[in-house]
């Protein structure tokens, strides 16, 4: 005679903190990808506008300008989704703090505020990534944080607050 044996595993539910941290990590990695795309589009725009008589307002640069604007819009949308995921993440989650740092960097309105926020984000990365006895999940988050450092350098090199960037090519007289 045969004995009845279940062939499927019993259902398990994920714990809420693990699941919210997973969602946050996924959103955060997408945000980093969007930042890479936006930085590349901004560099291409700068390259295309260099030497044009109208600068950024030259019609030959319109496609590059539109691509850069769309890329930054995608960053803004992804940042909003990541911030929403971060608000439901546990207080001790490393990516939660980094999300709010990146939001502060991206929403800075002056060069001095940008420099202050970017240095705070770098300080958070430096302080967080040296913690001993970290769990496997925390070490995964630390690798993501170290990837943020490269994006911060890319944002810093863009020089978004260069003098006269917003008035390039406009003559009000």
N, C-alpha and C positions, 0 to 999 in steps of 0.2 A: 504494500500500500504506500501511496505517496503522501507526504505531508504538505499542507498548504504553506507556501512561503511567498511573501510579498516581494515583487521584483523591482518596485520603484522605491526610491528613497522617500523617507518621511519629509514632509514640507517643513522648511525652516524659514523664519522671517528674519530679515536683516534688522539689526538694531538701528534705531533712528539716527544716533550720532554718526555711525559709520556711513549710513546712506547719505546723510546731508553733507558729510565731508567728501564723499565720492562725487556728488553733484557739484560741489564747490570746486573740487580739483578739476573736473571736466570743463566747467565754465572758465576757470582760470587759465587752463591750457589753451582754450579757444581764444581767450582774450590776448594771450601772448602771441598766438598766430596772427590775430588781426592787427596787433601792434607792428609785427614784422612786415605785414603787407602795407600798412599805412606808411611806415618809415621808408620802405622801398619806393612807394608811389611819390612820397614827398621828395626823395632824392632825385627821382627821375624828373619831377616837375622843376626842381632847381636846376638840373642839368639842361633841360629843354629851354628854360627861360633865360639861361645865361647867354648873353650876347644878342638877344632879341631886342629890337629897338623899343618895343612897348613893354618889355619885361614880362611880368606875370599877366598883364592885360593884353598881350599880343595875341591875335587870333590863332596864330600857329601853335600856341601853347594851350588852347582851350581844352583839347582832349586830355592832356596831362593834368590840367587843373581839375577837370571833372573827375578823373580817376582818383586823384588825391582826396578830393572832397568826399567822394563815395567811400573811400577806404577809412577816412576819419569818422564818417557816420557809422560805419560798421563797428569801429572801435567803441564809439559812444554807446551803441546799442548793446554790444557784448559787455561793456563795463556796467551798464544798468542791470543786465541779467546776473552778472557775477556779484554785484553788490546785493541784489535780492537774495541770492544763494548764501552770501556771507552773513546776512542778518539772521538766518535760521541756523547757522553753524554754531557749534559750541564756542564759548568765550575763549577757551584755551587753544583753539585751532590757529595754527600759524598762518595759514592762507587767509584767514579772516582779517588779521591785522594787515597783511600785505595788500589785500584788496582795498582796504580803506586808505593805505598809503598811496597806492597807484591812483586811486580816485582823486586824492589830494594833488598828486603830481599833474594829472591830466586836466584838472580844473583850475590850476593856478593861473592868475591873471597878469602877473608881472614877472620879470626876470628874477628879481630877488625872492619872490615867493616860490618860483619854480626851483631855484637853487636850494632854498631851505627845505622844501618838501622832498626833493630828490636826495638830499643828504640824509634826511630822516629815514627814507626808504632804504638807503644803503646801510645806515646804522642798524636798522632792524634786521637786515640780512646778515650782517656781520655778527650781531649779538645772538641771533637765533641759531645759526649754523654751527656754532661751536659748543652746543650743549652736549655733555657726555650722556651715555646710557640712554640714548633715544630708541624708541620702538621702531619697528620696520616701517610702519605707516608714517611716523614722523620723519624718518630718513628720506622717504619718498617725497614728502612735502619739502624737505630741505633741498633736494635736487631741483624741484620746481623753483624754489626761491633763488637758487644759484643761477637758473636760467633767466630769472628776472633781472639780475645784475647786468647781463648783456643788453637787455632791452632798455634799461635805464641809461646805459652808455650810449646806445643808439639815439634815444630821445635827447640826451644831452648834446650829442654831436649835431643834431639837426639845427640847433640855434634858432628855435621858433620865435625868439624875442629879439631878433636882429633889428637894428634901428632902421626904420623906414620900410620894413617888409610889407606893412599893410597899405602904405601909400605908394608903392612902386608903380610907376607908370601913370599916376593920376596927376593932372595939372589943373588946379582949381582956378587959375588966373585966366 
